[in-house]
Amino acid sequence: MVAATQSASVYAFDDSKIAWHPFAGIDYLEFSLYDLDVERQVIDLIVKFEPNKIVALHNHLAQTNMMVIRGELRMYETDGTLKEVRPAGTYTRGKRNDVHSEGGGADGAIVFYSVRGHGDENLFEIMDDDAHVLATLTMADLRGAWEQQRGALQCQRGVN
């Protein structure tokens, strides 16, 4: 009988061809939208977090599922204490009304997010350190970002 052997292959995720965009009002991350289904209120995007930086406190008003593609995503409580570390390969089904901050580990993080709307235009609240709402990110905001991103890509490709 031949013994079965396991081989673990490790693949590097190359993000050099992704058109990263700054996220207005949120430091330490960039994003790229992949799909926006207005009717079903589903938004798919990828986010790149800077190494060892924490983004603004925020609230997920819509269910947000995520898959860590590269690095590790660190989740923080509202008081700034580390709550959880999610390494590459971790999938999490998010929940609504989840106030936290997050950031990349020592090598940063790249995370795929799928936001599932719930019939309301409001998707996220950006907060100050005392959890006071500074801004609300809406479906209309993401539609605008989607149109702007698509326009930039068309210009890069020479499409009119």
Secondary structure as a PSIPRED ss2 file (coil, helix, strand):
# PSIPRED VFORMAT (PSIPRED V4.0)

   1 M C   1.000  0.000  0.000
   2 V C   1.000  0.000  0.000
   3 A C   1.000  0.000  0.000
   4 A C   1.000  0.000  0.000
   5 T C   1.000  0.000  0.000
   6 Q C   1.000  0.000  0.000
   7 S C   1.000  0.000  0.000
   8 A C   1.000  0.000  0.000
   9 S C   1.000  0.000  0.000
  10 V C   1.000  0.000  0.000
  11 Y C   1.000  0.000  0.000
  12 A C   1.000  0.000  0.000
  13 F C   1.000  0.000  0.000
  14 D C   1.000  0.000  0.000
  15 D C   1.000  0.000  0.000
  16 S C   1.000  0.000  0.000
  17 K C   1.000  0.000  0.000
  18 I C   1.000  0.000  0.000
  19 A C   1.000  0.000  0.000
  20 W C   1.000  0.000  0.000
  21 H E   0.000  0.000  1.000
  22 P E   0.000  0.000  1.000
  23 F C   1.000  0.000  0.000
  24 A C   1.000  0.000  0.000
  25 G C   1.000  0.000  0.000
  26 I C   1.000  0.000  0.000
  27 D C   1.000  0.000  0.000
  28 Y C   1.000  0.000  0.000
  29 L E   0.000  0.000  1.000
  30 E E   0.000  0.000  1.000
  31 F E   0.000  0.000  1.000
  32 S E   0.000  0.000  1.000
  33 L E   0.000  0.000  1.000
  34 Y E   0.000  0.000  1.000
  35 D E   0.000  0.000  1.000
  36 L E   0.000  0.000  1.000
  37 D E   0.000  0.000  1.000
  38 V C   1.000  0.000  0.000
  39 E C   1.000  0.000  0.000
  40 R C   1.000  0.000  0.000
  41 Q C   1.000  0.000  0.000
  42 V E   0.000  0.000  1.000
  43 I E   0.000  0.000  1.000
  44 D E   0.000  0.000  1.000
  45 L E   0.000  0.000  1.000
  46 I E   0.000  0.000  1.000
  47 V E   0.000  0.000  1.000
  48 K E   0.000  0.000  1.000
  49 F E   0.000  0.000  1.000
  50 E C   1.000  0.000  0.000
  51 P E   0.000  0.000  1.000
  52 N C   1.000  0.000  0.000
  53 K C   1.000  0.000  0.000
  54 I E   0.000  0.000  1.000
  55 V C   1.000  0.000  0.000
  56 A C   1.000  0.000  0.000
  57 L C   1.000  0.000  0.000
  58 H E   0.000  0.000  1.000
  59 N E   0.000  0.000  1.000
  60 H E   0.000  0.000  1.000
  61 L C   1.000  0.000  0.000
  62 A C   1.000  0.000  0.000
  63 Q E   0.000  0.000  1.000
  64 T E   0.000  0.000  1.000
  65 N E   0.000  0.000  1.000
  66 M E   0.000  0.000  1.000
  67 M E   0.000  0.000  1.000
  68 V E   0.000  0.000  1.000
  69 I E   0.000  0.000  1.000
  70 R E   0.000  0.000  1.000
  71 G E   0.000  0.000  1.000
  72 E E   0.000  0.000  1.000
  73 L E   0.000  0.000  1.000
  74 R E   0.000  0.000  1.000
  75 M E   0.000  0.000  1.000
  76 Y E   0.000  0.000  1.000
  77 E C   1.000  0.000  0.000
  78 T C   1.000  0.000  0.000
  79 D C   1.000  0.000  0.000
  80 G C   1.000  0.000  0.000
  81 T C   1.000  0.000  0.000
  82 L E   0.000  0.000  1.000
  83 K E   0.000  0.000  1.000
  84 E E   0.000  0.000  1.000
  85 V E   0.000  0.000  1.000
  86 R E   0.000  0.000  1.000
  87 P E   0.000  0.000  1.000
  88 A C   1.000  0.000  0.000
  89 G C   1.000  0.000  0.000
  90 T C   1.000  0.000  0.000
  91 Y E   0.000  0.000  1.000
  92 T E   0.000  0.000  1.000
  93 R C   1.000  0.000  0.000
  94 G C   1.000  0.000  0.000
  95 K C   1.000  0.000  0.000
  96 R C   1.000  0.000  0.000
  97 N C   1.000  0.000  0.000
  98 D E   0.000  0.000  1.000
  99 V E   0.000  0.000  1.000
 100 H E   0.000  0.000  1.000
 101 S E   0.000  0.000  1.000
 102 E E   0.000  0.000  1.000
 103 G E   0.000  0.000  1.000
 104 G E   0.000  0.000  1.000
 105 G E   0.000  0.000  1.000
 106 A E   0.000  0.000  1.000
 107 D E   0.000  0.000  1.000
 108 G E   0.000  0.000  1.000
 109 A E   0.000  0.000  1.000
 110 I E   0.000  0.000  1.000
 111 V E   0.000  0.000  1.000
 112 F E   0.000  0.000  1.000
 113 Y E   0.000  0.000  1.000
 114 S E   0.000  0.000  1.000
 115 V E   0.000  0.000  1.000
 116 R E   0.000  0.000  1.000
 117 G C   1.000  0.000  0.000
 118 H C   1.000  0.000  0.000
 119 G C   1.000  0.000  0.000
 120 D C   1.000  0.000  0.000
 121 E C   1.000  0.000  0.000
 122 N E   0.000  0.000  1.000
 123 L E   0.000  0.000  1.000
 124 F E   0.000  0.000  1.000
 125 E E   0.000  0.000  1.000
 126 I E   0.000  0.000  1.000
 127 M E   0.000  0.000  1.000
 128 D C   1.000  0.000  0.000
 129 D C   1.000  0.000  0.000
 130 D C   1.000  0.000  0.000
 131 A C   1.000  0.000  0.000
 132 H C   1.000  0.000  0.000
 133 V E   0.000  0.000  1.000
 134 L E   0.000  0.000  1.000
 135 A E   0.000  0.000  1.000
 136 T E   0.000  0.000  1.000
 137 L E   0.000  0.000  1.000
 138 T E   0.000  0.000  1.000
 139 M H   0.000  1.000  0.000
 140 A H   0.000  1.000  0.000
 141 D H   0.000  1.000  0.000
 142 L H   0.000  1.000  0.000
 143 R H   0.000  1.000  0.000
 144 G H   0.000  1.000  0.000
 145 A H   0.000  1.000  0.000
 146 W H   0.000  1.000  0.000
 147 E H   0.000  1.000  0.000
 148 Q H   0.000  1.000  0.000
 149 Q H   0.000  1.000  0.000
 150 R H   0.000  1.000  0.000
 151 G H   0.000  1.000  0.000
 152 A H   0.000  1.000  0.000
 153 L H   0.000  1.000  0.000
 154 Q H   0.000  1.000  0.000
 155 C H   0.000  1.000  0.000
 156 Q H   0.000  1.000  0.000
 157 R H   0.000  1.000  0.000
 158 G C   1.000  0.000  0.000
 159 V C   1.000  0.000  0.000
 160 N C   1.000  0.000  0.000
